[in-house]
Amino acid sequence: MAWIDLDGAVNVRDLGGLPADDGGETVGGRLLRADNLQELSPSDVRRLVRDIGLTIVVDLRSSAELASEGPAPLDSVPGVRHVQHPVVPELGSATDAVAEALLLKKDQDRSRFPSDPTCGHYLGYLDDRPDQVVGAVRSIARDQGAALVHCAAGKDRTGVVVALALTAVGVRPQAVVADYAATGERTEAILSRLRRSPTYARDLDGSPAEAHQARPETMAAFLEQMQSRYGGVARWLTDHGLSAEELDLLRAKLRRSLPI
């Protein structure tokens, strides 16, 4: 994995060099994934913007998370565009009604895929916020520079959006699964960072340790379900509003052309 070691984020990597089914591969410096970006140092910002060419941040966090966390270092950098695509329902502040909604959501996750509720949770993004999921992929495709996708841990929401983008351009499923599972190498560091934030500390302390593992079986199951339920990732994306032109733009951005 092409890890990018930064001072203020621990789950950052460049998704270049991943093998595709046709023998090609993804291009480096086009799509990055990350955890929370609130603690980036000035040198981190320079590396991302000046050295790598970052031009868009695709933020998958909720409006409540953004309000709680406040401004981030990249927010005021000229030439870097920010788009928000919350892929989970916006539940607002913590209330009894929200708590009940979260319990209902967990039941729905189990019912979608009983053998792996986390996979069920990922399928829930597609059911609950298809417009935002497609919007995130569209934002990657239509921006000409390097795109960075992130949420809080860089595992679940980021993992799904990145998996959809990579699979849509033909990256091998095994490579998509391996990229997802690589987050497991940084789990302790991710949790340590998030526990410093009042936004996330309570949720982390209230969930079992296994809930934070990036299990390869989960992403493999998710990709299999995308094929069996929806006829594949590209079909799901285009059925929910991504145009053929945008799919071509995504492929042109992320893929290296094969020699003729």
N, C-alpha and C positions, 0 to 999 in steps of 0.2 A: 504494500500500500504506500502511496506517495503522501506520507504525513507532512504537514506543514506545522512546524513547531513554533508556537507563538508564546509570548509572555502571558497574555490575558485570555487565552482559550486553549482547550486541551484536546478537542475532538475535531480537528480541522484536517482535511485532506483534499488533494487534487484528484479528480476522477479521470485523469488522462491515462492512457496506456492500457485500458481494459479491453480484452479481446471480444470481437464480435463473431457472429455465426458465419459470416462470409469470409473470414480470414483477416479482416481489417481490425482497427482498434480506435478507441476514442483519443481525441487530441487533448494534450495537456493545456492548462491555463484557460479553459473554457467553462468548466463547471467545478465548483468547489462546494463542500459541505462543512457545516460547523455546528458547534454548540453555541451557547449564549455569548454575545459579543460585547457585553457591557463593560468588561474589564480590559479591553484592548489597550496596549501601550502605544505611544507615538511611533515607536519602531515597528510595531505590528501593523499599524495603519499604513506606514510607508511601504512595508513589504507587500501588503495586499494591493495597494493602489498603484504605487510606482513600479514595483518589480513585477507583479503578476498581471496588472492591468484590470483590476476590479472596477466594474462600472455599474453593477446593480446588486443590491441586497434583497433577496426574496425572503421575507420574514413570515414564518408560519404561526407565530404566536398570536394569542387572542388579544383583543383590545384591552381587557383587564390586565393581562401580563404587561403589555406595553406601558399602560398608565402606572402600574406598580413599580416597574423597573426604571422608568424614566429615560432620559436621553442617553444614547450610546455614542462612543467616540466617532464612529463613521457617519453619524447623522449630519454633521456639519461640514463634511468634506466635499468640496466642489467636484462635480463630475461623477459623483456616485449617486445613483438614483435608488430610492427605497420604495418597495411595494410590500403591502401587507396582504397575505392570503390566509386567514385563519381557517384551518381545515377541521376544526372541531366546533360544535355549536357554541355561540357566545352566551354564556350563562350569567355574566355579570358578577357582582360581589357575592361573598359567602353568605348565604341565607339558608333557612331550613328548606325552602323550595328548591334551591340549587342542590342541596345535599340529597334530596329525594330524586332529583333529576339525574344526578350522578349514579345513584344506586340503580335506577332504571336503565341507565346507559350500560352499566356492567352486566345486567341481565341480558340486554340486547346483544352485547359482545359475545356472551356465552352461547346464546341461541344461534348467532350467525355461524359460529364454528366451534362447537362444543369441545373438541379435542385440543384446541389452542385458543383461548379467549383473546390473547393478544393479536392473533391473526384476525379474529372476529372484530377486534377494535379497529384494526387497519381497514378492513372492509367497510366499517362504519363511516370512515372518512368519505368513501365513495357514495354511500347512501345519504349521509347527512349534509355534506358540503361539496357536491360534485362541481359546482361553479367555481369554488375556490381552489379545488385540486387542479382543475383544468386551467384556471387562471395562473396558478403558480408555474405550470409547465409552459404556458403561453409566454409568461414573462421571461423565462429562460430563453425560449426560442427567439423572441423578437429583439432581444438586446444583443448588440454586436460585440460587446466586450466580455470579460469574465463575469460570470454570475455566481454568487454565493448564496446557497440555500441554508437556512438555519432555523432552529426553534429554541428550546431550552437546553436539552441534553444533546441534541443532534442525532437522536436515535430513532424515535418513532415517527413523528410527523415528517422530519427531514428524510428519514429512511424510506418512507413510502413515496414521497414526491420524487426523490432521486431515483428510486427503483423504477418508477413509471417512466421517467425521462430516459434512463439508460436502456430499458427494455424496448421502448418505442423506437429506438434507433438501432436495435439489433444486437445489443450487448448480450453475451451468453448468460443464461440464467445462473450458472455456477459462479460467474464473476460478480453478478449482482448480489448473490447471497454472500459471497466472500467479503465484498465491500461492507455490506450491512453488519456482518459478524465482527468485522475489524473494530467496531466501536467497543466491543468487549475488552479489548486490550487497554482501554482508557477508562473503564467504568468507575473505578475508585476515585480517580482524579476528577472525573465529571461530577460525581456525587459530592465530593469535597467542595468543589466550587459552588454548586447549587445550594448546599447547606448554608453558605454564607449569606444567601439572599432570603429575606423574609418572605418573598413571593413563593419560593419553592420549598423551604425548609420543612414546613409542617406536612406537606404532602409526602415528602420523602421519608420522614420519620414515621408516617402512618401506613406505609406500604411495605410488604415483605421484600427481602433482598432479591429474591428471584425475579421479582417484577421488573427489575432494572437490567436484567441480562439481555444481551443481543443474541438470541438463540438462532443459529442458522436455519433450524427447522421451521421457525416462524416465517421467515422471509420466503423459504422454499414453498411452504404451504400457501402463502399469499399469492405468489406468482402462479402456482398451479390453479388456484381459484380464479385468478384473472382470466386464465385460458378456458377453464371449464364453465364458468358462469357467464362470461362476457365475450368469449371468442378472441381473447387476447387484449393486451394493453392498448395497442394502436386503435383497435376497433372501439374500445371503451372511450378513449379520449375523443375520437372523432364523433362518436354517437352523442357525446355530451358537450359538443361545441367547438372542439379544436378543429380548425380547417385543414384541408389537405395541404394548403400553402404553408401553414404554420408547422405542420409535421415535417415538411420538406426543409423548412428553415431550421428546425431542431436538428435534423440529421446533418445538414450542411455545417451547422455550428459545432456539433459534438464529434463528428466522425472524420477520420482521415481517409481521403480517397485512395482506393486501391490503384496500383500501377496498371496501365493498360497493356 
